[in-house]
Amino acid sequence: LVRELLTHAMLDSESIGERLRAIEAAGTSDDPQLTEALAVAVENDPNIAVRIEALNALAGKARSPAPSNPALGIRVLGRCCG
């Protein structure tokens, strides 16, 4: 239930503040579906601040000792930078 609420808030909320709060919460989770939702936010959110926050959350996961999906970071960075 929490995963679904966070995913909905990140991807479907009209409120930028709500999307940012959901991204912050998802950034602390090891749930692969939330990690994927962060990547979707990086690629598709209309607000640059939300995209940057989602990218920062993914970068924080990449710096953790055991990233849940290391290939995801490569995909996001490749899209972002090349």
Kinemage of the C-alpha trace (Angstrom):
@kinemage 1
@onewidth
@group {chain A} dominant
@subgroup {mainchain}
@vectorlist {calphas} color= white
{ca leu a 1} P 0.000 0.000 0.000
{ca val a 2} L 2.785 2.464 0.848
{ca arg a 3} L 4.564 1.669 -2.424
{ca glu a 4} L 1.402 2.342 -4.416
{ca leu a 5} L 0.737 5.622 -2.595
{ca leu a 6} L 4.298 6.853 -3.122
{ca thr a 7} L 4.301 5.825 -6.775
{ca his a 8} L 0.983 7.572 -7.354
{ca ala a 9} L 2.191 10.720 -5.570
{ca met a 10} L 5.464 10.761 -7.545
{ca leu a 11} L 3.956 10.214 -10.966
{ca asp a 12} L 0.365 11.433 -10.856
{ca ser a 13} L 0.080 14.231 -8.321
{ca glu a 14} L -0.625 17.751 -9.581
{ca ser a 15} L 1.263 19.151 -6.584
{ca ile a 16} L 4.998 19.680 -7.038
{ca gly a 17} L 5.453 19.630 -3.261
{ca glu a 18} L 3.686 16.294 -2.974
{ca arg a 19} L 5.828 14.820 -5.756
{ca leu a 20} L 8.992 16.095 -4.056
{ca arg a 21} L 7.960 14.583 -0.693
{ca ala a 22} L 7.187 11.254 -2.363
{ca ile a 23} L 10.575 11.279 -4.094
{ca glu a 24} L 12.317 11.959 -0.788
{ca ala a 25} L 10.525 9.004 0.813
{ca ala a 26} L 11.161 6.722 -2.175
{ca gly a 27} L 14.849 7.609 -2.105
{ca thr a 28} L 15.187 5.905 1.275
{ca ser a 29} L 13.501 2.694 0.109
{ca asp a 30} L 15.151 -0.398 -1.356
{ca asp a 31} L 11.953 -1.300 -3.237
{ca pro a 32} L 12.847 -1.843 -6.921
{ca gln a 33} L 9.436 -0.591 -8.067
{ca leu a 34} L 10.010 2.719 -6.284
{ca thr a 35} L 13.465 2.918 -7.843
{ca glu a 36} L 11.857 2.445 -11.252
{ca ala a 37} L 9.271 5.138 -10.424
{ca leu a 38} L 12.140 7.501 -9.599
{ca ala a 39} L 13.644 6.792 -13.029
{ca val a 40} L 10.279 7.510 -14.663
{ca ala a 41} L 10.117 10.814 -12.783
{ca val a 42} L 13.627 11.723 -13.986
{ca glu a 43} L 12.646 11.041 -17.571
{ca asn a 44} L 9.106 12.436 -17.645
{ca asp a 45} L 8.233 14.929 -14.921
{ca pro a 46} L 7.407 18.346 -16.411
{ca asn a 47} L 9.094 20.171 -13.513
{ca ile a 48} L 12.892 20.445 -13.553
{ca ala a 49} L 13.127 20.590 -9.743
{ca val a 50} L 11.255 17.287 -9.476
{ca arg a 51} L 13.475 15.682 -12.134
{ca ile a 52} L 16.622 16.865 -10.347
{ca glu a 53} L 15.380 15.615 -6.970
{ca ala a 54} L 14.535 12.215 -8.470
{ca leu a 55} L 17.983 12.046 -10.064
{ca asn a 56} L 19.593 12.947 -6.727
{ca ala a 57} L 17.575 10.187 -5.031
{ca leu a 58} L 18.797 7.684 -7.625
{ca ala a 59} L 22.367 8.913 -7.232
{ca gly a 60} L 22.079 8.373 -3.486
{ca lys a 61} L 21.000 4.805 -4.133
{ca ala a 62} L 24.010 4.292 -6.424
{ca arg a 63} L 26.340 5.407 -3.623
{ca ser a 64} L 24.806 2.947 -1.161
{ca pro a 65} L 26.819 -0.223 -0.436
{ca ala a 66} L 24.330 -2.540 -2.152
{ca pro a 67} L 22.283 -0.822 -4.861
{ca ser a 68} L 19.107 -2.722 -5.642
{ca asn a 69} L 19.476 -2.267 -9.406
{ca pro a 70} L 22.857 -0.962 -10.603
{ca ala a 71} L 21.846 -1.159 -14.281
{ca leu a 72} L 19.088 1.374 -13.635
{ca gly a 73} L 21.611 4.058 -12.704
{ca ile a 74} L 23.545 3.426 -15.881
{ca arg a 75} L 20.370 3.774 -17.944
{ca val a 76} L 19.363 7.029 -16.241
{ca leu a 77} L 22.828 8.554 -16.501
{ca gly a 78} L 23.125 7.473 -20.116
{ca arg a 79} L 19.836 9.178 -20.959
{ca cys a 80} L 20.760 12.259 -18.983
{ca cys a 81} L 24.268 12.753 -20.210
{ca gly a 82} L 24.727 11.053 -23.514
